[in-house]
Amino acid sequence: MLGYLNLCALPVPPHVRKAACTFRYNRQVFIAPPWPEIFDQDAERKQTFEEAQATYEAMVSAYGELGYELTHLPKSSVEDRVRFIVDRIS
């Protein structure tokens, strides 16, 4: 929520910030960078690539503000990305 509110230049209500600080994810968060070579718009993904890039940047900022350890997924095959994640959570 914080990332999307910041992306849309909307104020973050105190209760949203408190919830983000209270109800935590695992400290390590995997994040997928925008990847133009595989980006596609369809009925479910309405964002342009530029909007996807801005969303990614807003998420990186929000997670960073909250003290999460971001692990960027490599731009590689699905199998390699799965292996990358499994190696880091094992």
GUPA-350339 format. One record per atom (N, C-alpha, C): atom name; x, y, z; residue in one letter. Coordinates in pm, 1 decimal. Each point is the difference from the previous one (the first is absolute). Layout:
<nodes>
NODE  a        x        y        z r
NODE CA        X        Y        Z A
...
</nodes>
This chain:
<nodes>
NODE  a        x        y        z r
NODE  N     81.8   -120.2      0.0 M
NODE CA    -81.8    120.2      0.0 M
NODE  C     85.7    125.9      0.0 M
NODE  N    104.5     -0.5     83.6 L
NODE CA     85.5    118.2      6.6 L
NODE  C     58.4     33.4   -136.9 L
NODE  N     48.8   -100.4    -68.3 G
NODE CA     59.6     22.0   -131.0 G
NODE  C    -99.3     57.3    -98.6 G
NODE  N   -120.2    -54.6     -1.7 Y
NODE CA   -100.8     48.4    -94.6 Y
NODE  C    -47.9    140.8     35.5 Y
NODE  N    -14.1     27.4    127.7 L
NODE CA    -38.7    136.0     39.9 L
NODE  C    107.8     99.6    -41.9 L
NODE  N    126.7    -36.8     24.1 N
NODE CA    108.8     88.4    -41.7 N
NODE  C      4.1     14.8   -151.9 N
NODE  N    -21.0   -109.1    -71.6 L
NODE CA     -0.6      2.8   -146.4 L
NODE  C   -103.8     98.7    -52.3 L
NODE  N   -114.8      3.3     65.0 C
NODE CA   -110.0     87.1    -43.7 C
NODE  C      5.3    137.7     65.9 C
NODE  N    109.3     28.0     71.4 A
NODE CA     18.3    128.1     69.1 A
NODE  C   -115.1     30.0     95.3 A
NODE  N    -44.5   -104.5     69.2 L
NODE CA   -107.0     14.0     98.7 L
NODE  C     59.0     -6.9    140.4 L
NODE  N    -62.2     65.9     95.8 P
NODE CA     52.3     -6.9    136.6 P
NODE  C    -16.8   -140.4     57.3 P
NODE  N     92.7    -37.5     85.6 V
NODE CA     -8.3   -129.9     68.6 V
NODE  C    -66.0     23.6    134.6 V
NODE  N   -122.1    -51.2     17.9 P
NODE CA    -67.5     18.6    128.7 P
NODE  C     79.4    -66.8    113.1 P
NODE  N     -2.8     59.2    117.7 P
NODE CA     76.1    -56.2    112.3 P
NODE  C    -32.2   -147.5     27.5 P
NODE  N   -127.6    -39.6    -15.4 H
NODE CA    -35.3   -138.7     29.2 H
NODE  C     60.4    -96.2   -103.4 H
NODE  N     19.3     45.5   -121.4 V
NODE CA     63.3    -84.5   -102.4 V
NODE  C    148.0    -16.6     32.3 V
NODE  N     66.1    109.4     35.7 R
NODE CA    142.7     -8.8     37.9 R
NODE  C     16.9    -89.2    122.0 R
NODE  N    -89.4     15.2     99.3 K
NODE CA      8.5    -82.5    121.0 K
NODE  C    -18.8   -147.7    -34.7 K
NODE  N    -95.7    -29.8    -86.9 A
NODE CA    -23.5   -139.2    -40.1 A
NODE  C    122.6    -56.8    -72.1 A
NODE  N     61.6     79.7    -87.0 A
NODE CA    118.6    -45.9    -73.8 A
NODE  C    115.9    -28.4     94.6 A
NODE  N      7.9     75.0    108.2 C
NODE CA    106.5    -21.5     97.8 C
NODE  C    -30.6   -115.3     95.0 C
NODE  N   -127.2    -26.0     22.3 T
NODE CA    -41.7   -102.3     94.9 T
NODE  C     -9.9   -138.3    -63.0 T
NODE  N    -61.6     -9.2   -115.8 F
NODE CA    -23.8   -128.4    -66.2 F
NODE  C    106.5    -22.1   -106.3 F
NODE  N    109.5    -59.7     43.5 R
NODE CA    119.5    -10.6    -82.6 R
NODE  C      1.4   -127.0    -84.9 R
NODE  N     64.5     13.3   -116.5 Y
NODE CA     34.7   -116.4    -81.7 Y
NODE  C    129.7    -56.8     55.7 Y
NODE  N     47.4   -106.4    -61.7 N
NODE CA    134.1    -47.6     27.5 N
NODE  C     96.7    114.8    -28.5 N
NODE  N    109.4      6.9     73.3 R
NODE CA     95.9    110.5    -19.5 R
NODE  C     52.8      5.8   -143.2 R
NODE  N     20.4   -116.5    -60.6 Q
NODE CA     49.0     -5.0   -137.6 Q
NODE  C   -118.1     -0.6    -95.8 Q
NODE  N      0.3     95.4    -91.4 V
NODE CA   -106.8     11.3    -99.6 V
NODE  C     62.2    -13.1   -138.0 V
NODE  N    -53.9    -89.7    -80.5 F
NODE CA     44.9    -14.0   -138.1 F
NODE  C    -79.0     97.7    -85.5 F
NODE  N     70.7     68.5    -88.2 I
NODE CA    -65.8     97.7    -85.9 I
NODE  C     49.2    -20.4   -143.1 I
NODE  N    -94.0      5.3    -92.0 A
NODE CA     32.0    -20.8   -140.9 A
NODE  C     11.9    134.5    -70.2 A
NODE  N    116.7     29.0    -54.9 P
NODE CA     15.5    126.3    -71.4 P
NODE  C    -75.8     -0.9   -131.5 P
NODE  N    -38.3    115.9    -48.4 P
NODE CA    -64.6      6.6   -130.8 P
NODE  C     94.6    -56.2   -106.3 P
NODE  N    -57.0    -71.6    -93.8 W
NODE CA     81.4    -68.3    -99.2 W
NODE  C    -65.7     19.2   -135.9 W
NODE  N     46.5     96.7    -77.3 P
NODE CA    -67.0     34.7   -126.4 P
NODE  C    -14.3   -117.1    -96.6 P
NODE  N     98.3    -90.5     -0.6 E
NODE CA     -3.3   -111.1    -95.3 E
NODE  C   -116.4    -96.9     22.8 E
NODE  N    -51.1     -6.4    120.6 I
NODE CA   -112.1    -91.7     25.5 I
NODE  C   -128.5     73.9     38.1 I
NODE  N      7.0    133.2      3.9 F
NODE CA   -116.9     77.7     39.2 F
NODE  C   -107.2     -9.7   -107.8 F
NODE  N   -123.2    -15.2     45.1 D
NODE CA   -112.9     -5.2    -92.8 D
NODE  C   -122.7     53.0     72.7 D
NODE  N    -84.0     69.5    -72.7 Q
NODE CA   -127.4     44.0     55.7 Q
NODE  C   -107.6    -97.7    -44.1 Q
NODE  N    -94.9    -25.0     88.9 D
NODE CA   -113.2    -85.7    -33.4 D
NODE  C   -118.9     44.9     83.2 D
NODE  N   -104.0    -80.1      2.7 A
NODE CA   -122.1     38.7     72.9 A
NODE  C     25.9     16.7    149.5 A
NODE  N     99.7    -71.8     53.8 E
NODE CA     29.6      8.1    142.9 E
NODE  C    104.7    106.0     31.8 E
NODE  N     94.3     21.9    -89.6 R
NODE CA    107.4     96.2     22.2 R
NODE  C    -25.5    121.6    -86.8 R
NODE  N    -55.2    102.5     61.4 K
NODE CA    -39.0    118.5    -75.6 K
NODE  C    108.2    109.4      1.7 K
NODE  N    100.9    -16.2     85.0 Q
NODE CA    104.8    100.8      8.6 Q
NODE  C     86.2      1.3   -126.0 Q
NODE  N     46.1    119.5    -35.1 T
NODE CA    102.8     10.2   -103.1 T
NODE  C    132.5    -40.2     63.7 T
NODE  N    101.8    -19.5    -82.9 F
NODE CA    131.2    -32.9     55.8 F
NODE  C     50.2    113.1     89.7 F
NODE  N    -23.9    123.6    -41.0 E
NODE CA     43.5    113.8     80.0 E
NODE  C    -68.8      1.0    136.9 E
NODE  N   -129.3    -33.5      2.2 E
NODE CA    -72.6     -8.8    127.6 E
NODE  C     52.9   -115.9     84.4 E
NODE  N     33.0   -110.4    -64.8 A
NODE CA     57.5   -114.4     72.2 A
NODE  C    134.3     38.1     61.8 A
NODE  N     80.3     75.8    -73.3 Q
NODE CA    129.2     46.8     51.5 Q
NODE  C    -21.8     90.1    121.8 Q
NODE  N    -94.8     91.9     -8.5 A
NODE CA    -29.1     89.8    112.2 A
NODE  C    -52.7    -78.7    119.8 A
NODE  N    -82.3   -101.9    -24.4 T
NODE CA    -51.9    -84.0    107.9 T
NODE  C    114.1    -73.5     69.2 T
NODE  N     89.6    -56.1    -78.9 Y
NODE CA    116.8    -69.4     55.0 Y
NODE  C     80.0     94.9     90.0 Y
NODE  N     27.3    118.9    -48.1 E
NODE CA     77.2     96.8     78.3 E
NODE  C    -72.6     37.9    129.3 E
NODE  N   -132.3     13.7     -7.5 A
NODE CA    -78.7     31.5    120.5 A
NODE  C      5.3   -115.4    100.6 A
NODE  N     -2.7   -124.3    -50.4 M
NODE CA      6.3   -116.0     88.9 M
NODE  C    138.0    -10.9     65.0 M
NODE  N    105.4     21.5    -78.5 V
NODE CA    135.9     -3.2     55.3 V
NODE  C     12.9    104.1    111.3 V
NODE  N    -51.2    118.7    -24.4 S
NODE CA      6.7    107.0     99.3 S
NODE  C    -79.8    -35.7    125.4 S
NODE  N   -121.4    -47.9    -18.1 A
NODE CA    -85.8    -32.3    115.3 A
NODE  C     59.5   -112.5     84.1 A
NODE  N     43.5   -107.6    -65.5 Y
NODE CA     61.5   -110.1     75.5 Y
NODE  C    126.7     47.0     70.3 Y
NODE  N     79.6     82.2    -68.0 G
NODE CA    122.0     51.8     60.9 G
NODE  C    -29.1     84.6    122.4 G
NODE  N   -100.1     87.8    -10.2 E
NODE CA    -41.2     83.9    114.6 E
NODE  C    -37.2    -84.1    120.3 E
NODE  N    -59.9   -114.9    -26.9 L
NODE CA    -47.4    -86.0    108.1 L
NODE  C    107.6    -96.3     49.8 L
NODE  N    119.8      9.1    -57.1 G
NODE CA    111.9    -79.9     50.1 G
NODE  C      8.5   -141.4    -53.3 G
NODE  N    -69.9    -29.1   -108.5 Y
NODE CA      9.2   -133.3    -57.5 Y
NODE  C    130.5    -15.2    -77.1 Y
NODE  N     48.4   -122.3     -7.4 E
NODE CA    118.3    -33.1    -79.0 E
NODE  C    -49.5    -44.4   -137.2 E
NODE  N     24.0     82.2   -100.9 L
NODE CA    -47.3    -31.6   -134.4 L
NODE  C     99.7    -88.5    -72.8 L
NODE  N    -52.3   -104.4    -60.8 T
NODE CA     79.6    -87.2    -84.7 T
NODE  C    -60.4      7.8   -138.8 T
NODE  N     76.1     54.7    -93.0 H
NODE CA    -48.4     18.6   -136.7 H
NODE  C     13.7   -130.5    -78.1 H
NODE  N   -109.2    -41.4    -60.1 L
NODE CA      4.1   -122.0    -80.3 L
NODE  C     79.3     24.8   -127.8 L
NODE  N     77.9    -98.0    -42.1 P
NODE CA     76.2     17.0   -124.0 P
NODE  C    -91.8     -5.5   -121.7 P
NODE  N     43.8     66.0   -104.5 K
NODE CA    -72.0     -7.1   -127.3 K
NODE  C     51.0   -123.6    -72.2 K
NODE  N    -62.4   -111.4     30.5 S
NODE CA     42.7   -128.3    -54.9 S
NODE  C   -123.0    -87.5    -18.3 S
NODE  N     21.5   -123.7    -36.0 S
NODE CA   -112.4    -91.1    -23.4 S
NODE  C    -78.5    -22.8    129.4 S
NODE  N   -121.4    -45.9    -15.8 V
NODE CA    -83.9    -30.1    116.7 V
NODE  C     71.0   -102.3     88.2 V
NODE  N     57.0   -101.0    -60.0 E
NODE CA     69.5   -104.1     76.0 E
NODE  C    115.6     58.6     80.6 E
NODE  N     76.8     89.7    -62.7 D
NODE CA    112.5     62.8     70.4 D
NODE  C    -47.9     89.2    113.7 D
NODE  N   -110.3     70.6    -20.6 R
NODE CA    -52.3     86.1    106.2 R
NODE  C    -53.0    -83.5    116.6 R
NODE  N    -64.5   -111.9    -31.4 V
NODE CA    -46.9    -89.7    106.6 V
NODE  C    119.3    -51.4     79.6 V
NODE  N    103.5    -42.9    -69.6 R
NODE CA    120.7    -50.7     65.8 R
NODE  C     63.8    110.3     86.0 R
NODE  N      2.6    122.3    -52.2 F
NODE CA     54.1    113.7     73.6 F
NODE  C    -73.8     18.6    132.4 F
NODE  N   -132.8     -4.2     -5.6 I
NODE CA    -80.8     17.6    122.4 I
NODE  C     20.6   -115.6     95.9 I
NODE  N     -8.8   -121.9    -49.7 V
NODE CA     15.8   -117.7     86.1 V
NODE  C    136.3      1.7     67.6 V
NODE  N    105.0     35.9    -73.2 D
NODE CA    134.2      6.8     58.1 D
NODE  C      5.4     99.2    114.5 D
NODE  N    -75.5    107.4     -7.2 R
NODE CA      7.0    103.5    103.4 R
NODE  C    -92.0    -25.7    118.6 R
NODE  N    -98.5    -85.5    -16.2 I
NODE CA    -88.4    -28.0    113.6 I
NODE  C     32.5   -133.8     66.2 I
NODE  N     91.1    -73.2    -58.5 S
NODE CA     38.1   -130.3     57.2 S
NODE  C     94.6     18.8    116.9 S
</nodes>
